[in-house]
Amino acid sequence: MNNNTETVENKVEDKLNEMSQEKKDNILSSFNEFKSYLGDKVTKGEKLGLNDNQLALAAKKIADYLAAHEDPQNEEQYLLHELWKVGNEEEQHHLAHMLVKLVKE
């Protein structure tokens, strides 16, 4: 893993840890709110020059955090949570890429 990728992952983790529970609850209140939040972060990442793989690694970091610390609040999040739990590392990476692709549309 290169330094730029490690920096992206560290920044994502720091932001998640600094975020208030109220803000997390607002983002997770609906699947559309979650997609909007992720889409905003993807757009910002693209403006910073991150490539699709770096964006997917950031999305994977977010998904890892959510799977470990947050309960799904709707059916779509529950499905993603279950897919994340049963997926191996490679499958999770692919799912993260698909989430990035989803929010870019």
Secondary structure as UniProt FT lines:
FT   HELIX           3..18
FT   HELIX           21..28
FT   HELIX           31..47
FT   TURN            48..49
FT   HELIX           52..69
FT   HELIX           75..86
FT   HELIX           89..104
//
